Amino acid sequence: MMSQRRCPTCGRLLVKFRPSERYECLCGWKETQEQFPEAPFAGYYFDRKDARQFGFRSHNGFDVSAVCKRYGGGGHAAAAGFTSAIGWLPDPA
């Protein structure tokens, strides 16, 4: 069953199809992109009940899917993600 709500920041309709999915709006990404235009991508993570969820958004041709595939995830060049064990953080190297 699909559930809906609106973003409290921008008012856009947010949709998720499964209870385990998180509501997400790109308004925060757009603000970050405007504040740091030289950054090729931005990322976030949050802990679900069973895993840590990572998500990335890019612009100017940076392929975040290549990064996420390295950790078993996927997506496309401009938006991708992966999951890991709770508490895990990638090696910054």
C-alpha positions as MATLAB code, in Angstrom:
seq = 'MMSQRRCPTCGRLLVKFRPSERYECLCGWKETQEQFPEAPFAGYYFDRKDARQFGFRSHNGFDVSAVCKRYGGGGHAAAAGFTSAIGWLPDPA';
ca = [
       0.000    0.000    0.000;
       1.292    3.433   -0.904;
       1.452    6.136    1.749;
       1.982    9.847    1.213;
       3.014   12.976    3.076;
       4.365   16.422    2.221;
       7.855   17.751    2.818;
       7.704   20.200    5.755;
      10.364   22.380    4.097;
       9.166   22.751    0.513;
       5.638   21.270    0.534;
       6.307   18.738   -2.252;
       4.429   15.461   -2.102;
       6.626   12.616   -0.850;
       5.756    9.031   -1.710;
       7.007    5.666   -0.483;
       5.764    2.266   -1.544;
       6.954    0.030    1.319;
       6.910    0.691    5.056;
      10.669    0.043    5.243;
      11.429    2.884    2.838;
      12.209    6.347    4.108;
      10.437    9.484    2.925;
      12.887   11.693    1.082;
      12.822   15.081   -0.598;
      15.521   16.609   -2.746;
      15.020   20.110   -1.326;
      17.880   19.574    1.167;
      20.188   18.379   -1.612;
      19.397   21.430   -3.720;
      20.182   23.733   -0.777;
      23.493   21.899   -0.198;
      24.348   22.157   -3.895;
      23.697   25.905   -3.846;
      25.744   26.378   -0.666;
      28.698   24.270   -1.932;
      28.614   24.502   -5.748;
      32.187   23.196   -6.057;
      31.287   19.860   -4.373;
      30.767   17.132   -6.996;
      28.365   15.171   -4.771;
      26.643   15.031   -1.400;
      25.781   12.024    0.720;
      23.869   10.978    3.785;
      23.272    7.895    5.878;
      20.766    6.749    8.465;
      20.279    3.576   10.464;
      17.257    1.442    9.716;
      16.165   -1.353   12.013;
      18.286   -3.896   10.129;
      20.992   -1.945    8.244;
      22.727    1.371    7.656;
      21.438    3.074    4.475;
      23.716    5.345    2.429;
      22.527    7.663   -0.337;
      24.372    9.990   -2.700;
      23.387   12.667   -5.218;
      25.714   14.261   -7.747;
      25.917   16.922  -10.409;
      28.382   18.099  -13.042;
      28.986   14.552  -14.297;
      30.337   12.901  -11.150;
      29.196    9.237  -11.159;
      28.072    8.283   -7.643;
      26.909    4.860   -8.881;
      30.573    3.860   -9.345;
      31.210    4.585   -5.657;
      28.100    2.708   -4.542;
      28.818   -0.336   -6.740;
      32.157   -0.645   -4.944;
      30.144   -1.310   -1.761;
      27.537   -3.616   -3.315;
      24.948   -0.978   -4.138;
      23.758    0.650   -7.299;
      21.743    3.370   -8.920;
      22.644    5.724  -11.704;
      25.255    8.434  -12.192;
      23.270   11.197  -10.474;
      21.665    9.201   -7.605;
      22.791    5.957   -6.000;
      23.059    4.163   -2.685;
      23.996    1.052   -0.755;
      23.412   -0.608    2.614;
      25.848   -1.948    5.204;
      25.896   -3.277    8.735;
      24.781   -0.787   11.379;
      27.832    1.068   12.707;
      29.935    0.568    9.574;
      31.504    3.570    7.875;
      33.498    3.470    4.613;
      37.252    3.843    4.609;
      37.929    7.464    3.558;
      40.925    6.418    1.423;
];
